[in-house]
Amino acid sequence: MPEVTATARPAAQPGNLVDPYRAYNFKLLINNVTEGHFTEVGGLGIKVETIAYREAGNNSVVRAIPGRVTYQPVTLRFGLTSSAELWEWLMTAVEGRVSRRNVSIVMLDSSGSAEALRWNLVNAWPQEWYGSPLDAMSRELAVETLVLAHDGLQRETSGVGAAA
């Protein structure tokens, strides 16, 4: 019997089933930070402002052209541990010595072991920190919040790129 080889079908074709990635299958990589149990990442976003433009002689049409690009701050939530690495990074900004780092948010495949895609925050630095609410009657984990400002957002797919 002849050997049959399966050919990969492109994912974005009619009839191909493409499962979306699960929101809980991610990891966060920050250069020079080895500890951190991140439970949530929020705020990934890019905004391109519009500029209203009227062509000379055609006052009935207002065209929208792209303007300034802004990158939304990214919010990290993580379990409180005895590690002081993230706190020390924040303190450099508090003292006016901003330490910019490359941060990667890595989306994992359905098995949770292989990288499917990543977003890279370029030159990120901590701009806000919120401590965990403390409640003697609660059984919840203590979760801190760190908000990062950054200069840009890049997206890579299929495990391309080195760890930050």
C-alpha positions as CSV (number, residue, x, y, z in Angstrom):
1,M,0.0,0.0,0.0
2,P,1.4,3.5,-0.8
3,E,2.3,5.7,2.1
4,V,-0.2,8.5,2.6
5,T,1.2,11.8,3.9
6,A,-1.0,14.3,5.5
7,T,-0.6,17.9,4.4
8,A,-1.2,20.7,6.8
9,R,-4.2,22.8,6.0
10,P,-4.0,26.6,6.6
11,A,-5.9,27.5,9.7
12,A,-8.0,30.3,8.3
13,Q,-9.8,28.4,5.5
14,P,-13.5,27.5,5.3
15,G,-14.1,24.1,6.8
16,N,-11.1,24.1,9.1
17,L,-11.8,24.0,12.8
18,V,-9.6,26.4,14.7
19,D,-9.8,26.3,18.5
20,P,-9.2,29.6,20.3
21,Y,-6.5,29.7,22.9
22,R,-7.5,29.5,26.6
23,A,-7.1,32.7,28.6
24,Y,-5.6,30.8,31.6
25,N,-2.7,29.2,29.6
26,F,-0.1,32.0,29.8
27,K,3.2,32.9,31.4
28,L,5.0,36.1,31.8
29,L,8.7,36.7,31.2
30,I,10.5,39.8,32.6
31,N,14.2,40.0,32.0
32,N,16.1,39.9,35.3
33,V,13.0,38.8,37.2
34,T,12.9,35.0,38.0
35,E,10.1,34.8,40.5
36,G,6.4,35.7,40.2
37,H,3.2,33.8,40.1
38,F,1.1,35.8,37.8
39,T,-2.6,35.2,37.9
40,E,-3.9,37.8,35.5
41,V,-2.7,40.1,32.7
42,G,-5.0,42.9,31.5
43,G,-5.0,46.0,29.4
44,L,-3.1,44.9,26.3
45,G,-4.1,47.5,23.8
46,I,-3.2,49.9,21.1
47,K,-5.1,53.0,20.1
48,V,-4.6,54.9,16.9
49,E,-6.3,58.3,17.2
50,T,-8.1,59.7,14.2
51,I,-7.6,63.1,12.6
52,A,-10.5,64.7,10.8
53,Y,-9.3,66.0,7.4
54,R,-11.3,67.9,4.8
55,E,-10.0,68.0,1.3
56,A,-9.7,71.4,-0.3
57,G,-12.7,72.1,-2.4
58,N,-14.7,69.1,-1.1
59,N,-16.3,70.3,2.1
60,S,-19.0,67.6,2.2
61,V,-16.6,64.8,3.0
62,V,-14.5,64.5,6.1
63,R,-11.9,61.9,5.9
64,A,-10.4,60.1,8.9
65,I,-6.6,59.7,8.8
66,P,-4.4,58.0,11.4
67,G,-2.9,60.2,14.0
68,R,-1.0,59.6,17.3
69,V,-0.5,56.0,18.4
70,T,-0.8,55.2,22.2
71,Y,-0.1,52.0,24.0
72,Q,-2.4,51.2,27.0
73,P,-0.7,50.4,30.3
74,V,-0.7,46.7,31.1
75,T,-1.9,45.5,34.5
76,L,-0.3,42.4,36.1
77,R,-1.8,40.6,39.1
78,F,0.3,38.2,41.0
79,G,0.4,36.3,44.3
80,L,2.2,37.9,47.1
81,T,5.5,36.1,47.9
82,S,8.6,36.8,49.9
83,S,10.4,37.7,46.6
84,A,11.4,41.4,46.5
85,E,12.4,41.5,42.8
86,L,9.3,43.2,41.5
87,W,9.2,45.6,44.5
88,E,12.8,46.6,43.8
89,W,12.0,47.2,40.2
90,L,9.2,49.5,41.2
91,M,11.4,51.4,43.7
92,T,13.9,52.3,40.9
93,A,11.0,54.2,39.3
94,V,9.9,55.8,42.6
95,E,13.5,57.0,43.0
96,G,13.5,58.5,39.5
97,R,15.9,55.9,38.0
98,V,13.5,54.1,35.7
99,S,14.8,50.7,34.8
100,R,13.2,49.7,31.5
101,R,12.8,46.0,30.8
102,N,11.5,43.9,28.0
103,V,8.4,42.0,29.1
104,S,6.8,39.1,27.2
105,I,3.3,37.7,27.7
106,V,3.4,34.2,26.3
107,M,0.2,32.4,25.2
108,L,0.6,28.6,25.5
109,D,-1.1,26.0,23.4
110,S,-3.9,23.8,24.7
111,S,-1.4,21.4,26.3
112,G,0.0,24.3,28.3
113,S,3.6,23.3,27.4
114,A,4.4,24.9,24.0
115,E,4.4,28.6,23.1
116,A,1.7,29.5,20.6
117,L,2.3,33.3,20.4
118,R,3.6,36.1,22.5
119,W,3.2,39.9,22.9
120,N,6.4,41.8,23.7
121,L,6.1,45.0,25.7
122,V,9.0,47.2,24.6
123,N,10.9,49.2,27.3
124,A,8.3,48.5,30.1
125,W,8.6,50.0,33.5
126,P,6.3,50.0,36.6
127,Q,4.1,53.1,36.9
128,E,1.6,51.9,39.6
129,W,1.4,49.4,42.4
130,Y,-1.5,48.3,44.5
131,G,-1.2,46.0,47.6
132,S,-3.5,43.2,48.3
133,P,-6.6,43.8,50.4
134,L,-6.0,42.1,53.8
135,D,-9.0,40.5,55.5
136,A,-8.7,38.3,58.6
137,M,-12.1,36.7,57.7
138,S,-11.1,35.7,54.1
139,R,-9.4,32.6,52.8
140,E,-8.3,34.1,49.5
141,L,-4.8,34.5,48.3
142,A,-3.0,37.8,48.7
143,V,-2.8,39.3,45.2
144,E,-0.8,42.4,44.3
145,T,-1.3,44.6,41.2
146,L,1.5,46.1,39.2
147,V,0.8,48.5,36.2
148,L,3.4,48.7,33.5
149,A,3.9,51.6,31.1
150,H,5.7,50.7,27.8
151,D,6.9,52.2,24.5
152,G,5.4,49.6,22.1
153,L,3.7,46.3,21.6
154,Q,4.9,43.6,19.2
155,R,3.3,40.2,18.4
156,E,5.1,37.1,17.5
157,T,3.6,33.7,16.6
158,S,4.6,30.0,17.0
159,G,7.3,30.4,19.5
160,V,9.4,32.8,17.5
161,G,11.8,34.9,19.4
162,A,14.0,34.4,22.5
163,A,12.8,34.8,26.0
164,A,12.9,38.3,27.4
